[in-house]
Structure formats: C-alpha cells, structure tokens
Amino acid sequence: MADTAVALSALSLNSLNADPAGTSVSSGNVAVITPVKARKVLIRVVGTTGTTATIAAGDNPPSQSAIYGDSAAHAVGAATKWFVLEPARYLQDDGTYRITIGAAAATVTAFALPDAL
C-alpha cells in the first residue's frame, strides 16, 4: 500500500467556494489528509464500480474514541459519498487522517470546515 497525499481545501463561511478537483487514489492505496489545525474535516469520495473506503482509527492519544476501531468498509461504488471525520475517533498522532481505498480507484477531496460551524 502506498500513501497518497490529499490537499486540504478551506471552506469560507457565508461565501461561495471553488470546487477543487480532488486527488486520484488507486485501489489498495491510502489517502492521507493533513488537517493543518482544522478541527472539522469533510471528505468527498467519488468512486467507480466496486470502490470502498475504510477510515482508519486514530491513535490514543489524541483520539480518545480510537478504541472503536476502523470504520466499516463503506461501499462507495460509482457514486459520491461524503464523510465528516471525527477527530476523537480518527485523528492520528501525527495529525493526519488515513482512508484506505479498496477494490477500485477513487477521487478524494478534503475540506476544512470553518470553526464557526
């Protein structure tokens, strides 16, 4: 498995925001998102037939809920799925989030939500 860095795009409150293209992640690879102090992260996964996405459990500390483990393998398929990442469960000790793309490639886009939300 190889890591693929996914850039984080900041969303602004009460304004129009550009729609970033996202990053292509091959099947079996891991999308790595570095939130850069963002507390709330929204992920968009655009899949192809057979795409799955599994969000890795975080490290404790900082993720007190990491004991619940990885998410189930979410079936994305040839669709668009959205995930809000909870730091208390999914944040790694190096400040990243890790999403394994299985079975088929996907395009992953990460958004930093405004703290006011």
C-alpha positions in Angstrom: 0.0 0.0 0.0 1.3 3.4 -0.9 0.3 6.7 0.7 -1.3 9.5 -1.5 -1.3 13.0 0.0 -4.7 14.7 -0.3 -4.6 18.5 -0.1 -7.0 20.2 2.3 -9.2 23.0 0.9 -10.6 25.5 3.3 -14.2 26.5 3.0 -15.2 30.0 4.0 -18.4 30.8 5.9 -21.0 32.8 4.1 -19.3 32.9 0.7 -19.0 30.9 -2.5 -16.2 28.5 -2.6 -14.4 26.9 -5.6 -14.9 23.2 -6.1 -11.4 21.6 -6.1 -10.7 18.7 -8.4 -9.6 16.3 -5.7 -6.8 13.7 -5.8 -6.9 10.3 -7.5 -6.2 7.4 -5.2 -5.5 4.0 -6.7 -7.2 0.9 -5.3 -5.3 -0.5 -2.3 -3.7 2.8 -1.5 -4.2 5.1 1.4 -5.4 8.7 1.1 -3.6 10.8 3.8 -5.1 14.1 4.8 -3.2 16.5 7.0 -5.7 18.9 8.5 -3.3 21.7 9.4 -5.2 22.7 12.6 -8.6 22.2 11.1 -10.9 20.8 13.8 -13.7 19.7 11.4 -12.8 17.9 8.2 -15.3 16.9 5.4 -14.3 14.3 2.9 -15.8 13.6 -0.5 -15.1 10.3 -2.2 -16.1 9.9 -5.8 -15.8 6.2 -6.7 -16.1 3.8 -9.6 -17.8 0.4 -9.7 -16.6 -1.5 -6.6 -15.0 1.3 -4.7 -14.8 1.0 -0.9 -13.4 3.4 1.7 -12.3 2.5 5.2 -11.3 5.2 7.6 -8.5 4.2 9.9 -8.9 4.5 13.7 -6.8 7.2 15.2 -4.1 6.9 17.9 -4.8 7.3 21.5 -3.8 10.0 22.3 -5.1 12.2 20.8 -8.2 10.1 19.7 -9.9 9.1 22.9 -12.5 7.1 20.9 -9.9 5.2 18.8 -10.9 2.1 20.8 -13.9 1.7 18.5 -11.5 0.8 15.7 -11.6 1.4 11.9 -14.8 2.3 10.3 -16.6 -0.4 8.4 -15.6 -0.6 4.7 -18.1 1.9 3.2 -19.4 0.9 -0.2 -19.0 3.9 -2.4 -19.5 2.3 -5.8 -19.9 4.5 -8.9 -21.2 7.4 -6.7 -20.2 10.3 -4.5 -20.1 9.7 -0.7 -19.4 12.3 2.0 -17.8 11.7 5.4 -17.3 14.0 8.3 -14.2 12.9 10.2 -14.5 13.0 13.9 -11.0 13.8 15.5 -11.9 12.0 18.7 -12.0 8.7 16.7 -9.9 9.1 13.6 -7.1 11.6 14.2 -3.6 10.0 14.1 -0.9 11.1 16.5 1.0 12.7 13.6 -2.0 15.0 12.9 -3.3 13.1 9.8 -6.4 11.1 8.8 -6.0 7.9 6.8 -8.6 6.5 4.4 -7.9 3.2 2.6 -9.4 2.9 -0.9 -10.2 -0.7 -1.7 -11.2 -2.7 -4.8 -11.3 0.3 -7.3 -9.8 3.7 -7.6 -11.5 6.9 -6.3 -11.0 10.6 -6.2 -10.7 12.0 -2.7 -11.2 15.7 -1.8 -10.8 17.1 1.7 -12.4 20.3 3.0 -11.6 22.1 6.2 -14.9 23.4 7.7 -15.0 26.8 9.3 -14.6 26.7 13.1 -17.9 28.7 13.4 -19.9 25.6 12.4 
